[in-house]
Amino acid sequence: MDNIGYVFATKMLVDNKRKVRFMYREEGNPGDSGWRFFCGDEDQDYTDNPNNIAIYDVRTIINNDDSIIPYLQSPIGSAFERENEAEAFQSVTDFTFGVECE
């Protein structure tokens, strides 16, 4: 896999070697792919804490979950989720980028 730039992911996802259940791509800075990855168990308080999010090479995420590979070239503004780790990703059309959920 060519390096697409770094990604942000929750430490819960990476440290526990979980599979991705929610991912989205937003406009990034230089070197930033814009991809954000979550295992789906994080609550808002967890994701609001910057100590729980880290920068990774995309290959770190792929090593735990290669099912994300077909989606990595999706355009900015893409979002995907799945109910459990065994299901296929579905496109999310009602995700609002840059707005915190209440």
C-alpha positions in Angstrom: 0.0 0.0 0.0 1.4 3.3 -1.0 1.6 5.8 1.9 -1.4 8.0 1.5 -0.3 10.3 4.4 -0.9 9.9 8.1 -4.2 9.2 9.7 -5.8 9.9 13.0 -7.2 7.0 15.0 -8.3 6.3 18.6 -5.9 4.6 20.8 -8.7 2.2 21.8 -8.7 1.0 18.2 -5.0 0.7 17.8 -3.8 -0.4 21.2 -6.5 -3.1 21.4 -5.9 -4.2 17.8 -9.6 -3.7 17.0 -11.2 -3.5 13.6 -12.6 -0.3 12.3 -16.3 0.2 12.6 -16.5 3.9 11.6 -14.3 6.0 9.4 -14.5 9.2 7.6 -12.3 11.4 5.4 -12.1 15.2 5.9 -9.9 17.9 4.4 -6.4 17.4 5.9 -3.3 19.4 6.2 -0.2 18.6 4.1 0.8 15.0 4.8 -2.6 14.3 6.4 -4.8 11.9 4.4 -7.9 13.2 6.2 -8.8 9.7 7.3 -10.2 9.3 10.9 -10.7 5.8 12.3 -12.8 4.5 15.2 -13.7 1.1 16.7 -17.2 2.3 17.4 -17.1 1.9 21.2 -15.7 5.3 22.0 -18.1 7.8 23.6 -18.0 11.6 23.0 -15.9 12.3 26.2 -13.3 9.7 25.0 -13.0 11.2 21.6 -13.0 14.8 22.9 -9.8 14.0 24.9 -6.8 14.6 22.7 -4.8 12.1 24.7 -7.0 9.4 23.3 -6.3 10.2 19.6 -3.0 9.7 17.9 -1.3 10.1 14.5 -0.5 6.8 12.7 0.8 5.6 9.4 -2.1 4.0 7.6 -0.3 0.7 7.5 -0.7 0.5 11.3 -4.5 0.4 10.8 -4.3 -2.0 7.8 -2.2 -4.4 9.9 -5.2 -4.8 12.2 -7.9 -4.4 9.6 -7.2 -4.8 5.9 -10.9 -4.5 5.0 -10.4 -0.7 4.9 -8.1 -0.9 1.9 -10.9 -0.6 -0.8 -12.1 2.6 0.7 -8.8 4.5 1.2 -9.0 6.2 -2.2 -12.5 7.5 -1.5 -12.8 11.3 -1.8 -12.9 13.8 1.0 -16.4 13.9 2.5 -16.7 10.1 2.5 -17.9 8.3 5.6 -18.4 4.5 6.2 -19.7 2.4 9.1 -20.6 -1.1 9.9 -22.7 -2.6 12.7 -20.1 -5.2 13.7 -16.6 -6.2 12.7 -17.8 -9.0 10.4 -20.1 -7.0 8.2 -19.3 -4.9 5.1 -19.0 -1.2 5.4 -22.0 0.9 4.3 -21.7 4.5 3.1 -23.0 7.1 5.6 -24.9 9.9 4.0 -26.1 11.8 7.1 -22.7 12.5 8.7 -22.0 16.2 9.3 -18.3 17.0 9.0 -16.8 19.5 11.4 -19.8 19.5 13.8 -19.7 17.8 17.1 -22.6 15.6 17.9 -24.7 16.4 21.0 
